[in-house]
Amino acid sequence: MIQPDIIPAVDENVWWFIVSGNQILVADDENAPAIPFLPSHEVPGSEVEYTAKIGDYQGEPAFMLMQKEPELKLSGFSWQPLRNTLARSDADLFALGGRACQIQHFLTTHQYCGRCGSLTVQDRDELAVICPECEFQCYPRISPCIIVGIYRDDEILLARGVRHPEGLYSVLAGFVESGESLEQCLHREVYEEAGIQVTDLRYIASQTWPFPHSLMAGFIARYAGGELKIDPSELIAGDWFKIDDLPRIPPPGTIAGKLIATVIAEVKARS
């Protein structure tokens, strides 16, 4: 549970998720604790910047500290993109860091009322902002997406998105449209991006994806028909790959990595 706009006791050691945009203050030494575990009086800015309790990390309270610019300095720590924490293979670290980044995004993009334009104020009981003029209340936006691993015999469909790092291939994904179910979205996105049909949809897992506020619903599905035709407006390249000869793929801590591993297990079980 998120407890907004509070600060820990002065001498209480807590984990600090210090964020600015989609950057987070992370330890330079990968063998050291990834984020600061300190009392608030040792964290510059905690007495004046926005803080909130965002959960627990390794059995201890976790707090966020919001920075307008990534300027805060702590010895042994440096600012890194949130995505880089995935390389540490720590799902809890990424999830809480993502939560902190999403809270910051919400607060910085909802300073004015969407109905009347007045300045908003924060609700002290829950994560929300309220307009003191027209009483319009706003909560953080969550954007649902589907992401799907598609297999055909002993192959998996992988593609390079326009925003993917060089050489990285992943599974297909897309945002849910208004009035659309997850299953309808999956069929539409697969056809729009790859020109094929799928069947035997199976839900696997979900993952929050804070870029900036998505919730990924992960599926696997079996190829049912159609000729592969990659949409160049969404994808740079795409093809069927043998499961034992894959290109560079997302790390295990991602929902995409989990879906690829699930497809590989599914294909091997059918062999």
C-alpha positions in Angstrom: 0.0 0.0 0.0 1.2 3.5 -0.9 1.2 6.0 2.0 1.5 9.4 0.3 3.4 12.4 1.5 5.0 11.0 4.7 8.6 10.8 5.9 10.1 8.1 8.2 11.2 8.8 11.7 14.5 10.8 11.8 16.7 7.9 13.0 14.9 5.0 11.2 16.9 3.3 8.6 14.8 2.7 5.4 15.4 1.9 1.8 15.4 5.1 -0.4 14.2 4.9 -4.0 15.4 8.3 -5.1 14.0 9.1 -8.5 14.0 11.9 -11.1 12.0 11.2 -14.2 12.9 7.6 -15.1 16.3 7.8 -13.5 17.1 6.3 -10.1 20.0 6.7 -7.7 21.8 3.2 -7.7 25.0 1.9 -6.1 28.0 1.9 -8.4 29.2 -1.4 -6.9 27.0 -4.2 -8.1 27.9 -6.3 -5.1 26.7 -3.7 -2.7 23.1 -3.0 -1.8 21.5 -1.5 -4.8 19.9 1.6 -3.2 20.6 3.6 -0.1 19.6 2.2 3.3 19.8 5.3 5.5 17.9 7.4 8.1 16.2 10.5 6.6 18.7 12.9 8.1 21.5 11.4 6.0 19.5 11.8 2.7 19.8 15.4 1.4 16.4 16.9 0.5 14.3 14.5 2.4 13.1 17.2 4.7 11.8 19.5 1.9 11.1 17.3 -1.2 8.2 14.9 -1.7 8.5 11.6 0.1 6.1 8.6 0.4 6.2 5.1 1.7 5.8 2.8 -1.3 6.1 -0.6 0.2 8.8 -2.9 1.7 12.2 -4.0 0.2 14.1 -7.0 1.7 11.9 -6.9 4.8 12.4 -3.2 5.6 10.3 -0.1 4.8 10.8 1.4 1.3 10.4 5.2 0.7 10.6 7.3 -2.4 12.2 10.7 -2.7 11.2 12.8 -5.6 13.8 15.0 -7.3 12.9 17.6 -10.0 16.4 17.2 -11.5 18.9 14.3 -11.0 21.2 16.5 -8.9 21.3 14.8 -5.5 24.7 13.2 -4.8 25.5 10.3 -2.4 29.0 8.7 -2.1 29.1 5.4 -4.0 25.8 6.0 -5.9 25.1 7.5 -9.3 22.0 8.2 -11.4 21.1 5.5 -13.8 18.1 4.8 -16.1 15.5 2.7 -14.3 15.8 0.1 -17.1 19.4 -0.6 -16.0 18.1 -2.1 -12.7 16.8 -5.1 -14.7 20.3 -6.2 -15.3 20.6 -6.8 -11.5 18.0 -9.5 -11.8 16.0 -8.0 -8.9 12.4 -7.9 -9.7 11.4 -6.2 -6.4 14.0 -3.4 -7.0 12.6 -2.8 -10.5 9.0 -2.9 -9.3 9.5 -0.4 -6.5 11.7 1.8 -8.6 9.0 1.8 -11.2 6.3 2.6 -8.7 8.3 5.6 -7.5 8.8 6.8 -11.1 5.1 6.4 -11.8 4.2 8.4 -8.7 6.5 11.2 -9.8 5.1 11.2 -13.3 1.6 11.4 -11.9 2.3 14.3 -9.6 4.3 16.3 -12.1 1.6 15.9 -14.9 -1.4 16.6 -12.7 -0.5 20.0 -11.2 -3.5 21.6 -12.8 -7.1 20.5 -12.9 -8.1 18.8 -16.2 -11.7 20.2 -15.8 -11.2 23.9 -14.9 -7.5 24.5 -15.0 -7.0 25.5 -11.4 -4.0 24.3 -9.3 -4.6 21.0 -7.7 -3.7 19.9 -4.1 -2.6 16.5 -3.0 -5.0 14.2 -1.1 -3.4 13.4 2.2 -5.3 10.0 2.6 -4.6 8.4 -0.7 -2.5 8.9 -3.9 -4.7 11.4 -5.7 -4.9 15.1 -6.4 -8.0 17.3 -5.9 -9.1 20.5 -7.4 -10.1 22.9 -4.6 -12.2 25.0 -7.0 -14.5 22.3 -8.7 -13.6 19.3 -6.5 -12.6 17.2 -9.4 -10.4 14.3 -8.1 -7.8 12.5 -10.2 -5.9 9.2 -9.6 -2.8 7.9 -11.3 -3.4 6.6 -14.8 -2.7 3.0 -15.6 -2.5 2.0 -19.3 -3.2 -1.7 -19.9 -1.2 -3.5 -22.7 -0.9 -7.0 -24.0 2.4 -8.7 -24.7 2.5 -12.1 -26.4 4.9 -14.9 -27.2 3.8 -16.6 -30.4 5.2 -20.0 -31.4 5.0 -22.2 -34.6 6.3 -25.7 -34.4 9.8 -25.2 -33.0 10.0 -21.5 -33.7 9.1 -18.3 -31.9 8.1 -14.9 -33.5 10.5 -12.1 -32.5 10.7 -8.6 -33.7 12.8 -5.4 -33.3 10.7 -2.4 -32.2 11.5 1.1 -33.3 12.5 2.0 -29.7 14.5 -1.2 -29.0 18.2 -1.1 -28.4 20.4 -2.1 -31.3 20.2 -5.8 -31.9 17.5 -6.6 -29.4 14.5 -8.7 -30.4 11.4 -9.2 -28.4 7.8 -10.4 -28.5 4.9 -8.4 -29.8 3.0 -5.9 -27.6 0.4 -3.2 -27.9 -1.9 -1.0 -25.9 -5.5 -1.9 -25.2 -8.0 0.4 -26.9 -11.2 1.8 -25.3 -14.0 -0.8 -25.2 -11.6 -3.7 -26.0 -10.9 -6.8 -24.1 -7.4 -8.1 -23.6 -8.1 -11.0 -26.0 -9.5 -8.7 -28.7 -6.5 -6.4 -28.3 -4.1 -9.4 -28.7 -5.7 -10.6 -31.9 -5.8 -7.0 -33.4 -2.3 -6.1 -32.4 -0.8 -9.3 -33.8 -2.6 -8.9 -37.1 -1.7 -5.2 -37.4 2.0 -5.7 -36.5 2.6 -9.1 -38.1 -0.3 -9.9 -40.5 -1.0 -13.3 -38.9 -3.7 -15.0 -36.8 -3.2 -16.8 -33.6 -5.1 -19.3 -31.5 -4.8 -21.2 -28.1 -4.3 -18.0 -26.1 -3.0 -18.6 -22.6 -2.5 -16.0 -19.9 0.9 -16.3 -18.2 1.6 -13.3 -15.9 1.6 -9.5 -15.7 4.2 -6.9 -15.0 4.0 -3.2 -14.3 6.0 -1.3 -16.9 6.7 2.3 -15.8 7.4 3.8 -19.2 5.5 5.8 -18.2 2.5 3.9 -16.6 1.7 0.6 -18.4 0.5 -2.7 -17.0 1.6 -5.5 -19.2 -0.7 -8.6 -19.4 1.4 -11.5 -20.8 0.2 -14.3 -22.9 1.5 -17.0 -25.2 -0.3 -18.1 -28.3 0.0 -20.5 -31.2 0.3 -19.4 -34.8 -2.9 -20.2 -36.7 -2.4 -18.8 -40.2 -1.5 -15.9 -42.4 1.7 -14.7 -44.1 4.2 -12.8 -41.9 4.2 -9.1 -42.9 5.9 -6.8 -40.5 4.4 -3.3 -40.0 7.3 -0.9 -40.7 5.7 1.9 -38.7 5.9 -0.2 -35.5 8.8 -2.6 -36.2 12.2 -2.5 -37.8 12.4 -6.2 -38.4 10.8 -9.5 -37.4 11.0 -13.2 -38.2 10.5 -16.7 -36.9 13.5 -18.0 -34.9 14.4 -21.6 -33.9 14.1 -21.8 -30.1 17.7 -23.1 -29.9 19.1 -20.3 -32.1 17.8 -17.0 -30.7 19.1 -13.4 -31.2 19.7 -11.1 -28.3 16.5 -11.1 -26.2 15.2 -9.2 -23.1 16.7 -10.3 -19.7 14.9 -12.8 -17.4 13.6 -10.1 -15.1 11.2 -8.7 -17.8 7.8 -10.1 -18.7 9.1 -10.5 -22.3 11.9 -12.7 -21.1 9.5 -14.8 -19.1 7.2 -15.3 -22.1 10.1 -16.3 -24.3 11.2 -18.8 -21.6 7.6 -20.1 -21.4 7.4 -20.6 -25.1 10.6 -22.5 -25.2 9.4 -24.8 -22.4 6.0 -25.2 -24.3 7.7 -26.1 -27.5 10.1 -28.6 -25.9 7.2 -30.2 -24.0 5.4 -30.7 -27.4 8.5 -32.3 -29.1 
